Amino acid sequence: MADFRCTHCGATGLQTGFVMDSGQYSQGFANWVEGALERGVFGGAKLSGRPRWEIDAYRCPRCFHLELFAGRPA
């Protein structure tokens, strides 16, 4: 459990988790990418040279609100 406080209801004891990505060619988890979404020729996101960060996710046990933080480079 994290020592964070829910920004929605104020509860403490948020549960640690992650945001899963189960799409084709995914690594099983999602990343935060800096900048606005730009699409390539085939419709996928342009990622070349753009910083990526791991997403830490926390779930409130009282109201189920999710808190997301991008704290570590991917």
C-alpha positions in Angstrom: 0.0 0.0 0.0 1.2 3.5 -0.8 1.2 6.4 1.6 -0.7 8.6 -0.9 -4.1 10.1 -0.2 -6.9 9.8 -2.7 -7.4 13.1 -4.5 -11.1 12.2 -5.0 -12.3 11.2 -1.5 -9.3 11.7 0.8 -8.9 8.1 1.8 -5.4 6.7 2.6 -3.9 3.2 1.9 -4.1 3.3 -1.9 -3.4 -0.1 -3.5 -0.4 -0.4 -5.8 -1.0 -1.7 -9.4 -0.2 -1.0 -13.0 -2.0 -0.1 -16.3 -1.9 -3.2 -18.5 -1.5 -3.0 -22.3 -2.6 -6.2 -24.1 -2.5 -4.9 -27.6 -0.5 -6.5 -30.5 3.3 -6.2 -29.9 2.7 -4.8 -26.4 5.1 -5.5 -23.5 2.1 -6.0 -21.1 2.3 -2.6 -19.5 1.6 1.0 -20.6 4.0 3.9 -20.7 3.5 7.7 -20.6 4.9 9.4 -23.7 5.8 13.1 -23.7 4.0 15.4 -26.1 0.8 15.3 -28.0 -0.2 12.2 -29.9 1.1 12.2 -33.5 0.1 9.4 -35.8 2.4 7.8 -38.4 1.5 6.8 -42.0 -0.1 3.5 -40.8 -2.1 5.1 -37.9 0.2 4.1 -35.0 1.7 6.6 -32.6 5.0 8.2 -33.6 7.4 7.3 -30.8 10.9 7.8 -32.3 13.1 10.0 -30.0 10.3 10.8 -27.6 10.9 10.3 -23.8 8.8 7.5 -22.2 8.1 6.9 -18.6 6.7 4.0 -16.6 3.3 4.5 -15.2 2.7 3.8 -11.5 -1.0 3.3 -10.7 -2.7 3.4 -7.3 -6.4 2.4 -6.6 -8.4 3.9 -3.8 -10.0 1.1 -1.7 -12.9 3.4 -0.7 -14.1 5.0 -4.0 -12.0 3.0 -6.5 -10.5 6.2 -8.1 -7.2 5.7 -9.9 -4.2 7.9 -9.3 -1.5 7.6 -12.0 2.1 8.8 -11.7 4.9 8.8 -14.3 8.0 8.7 -12.1 10.7 6.6 -13.8 12.1 6.6 -17.3 11.0 3.5 -19.3 
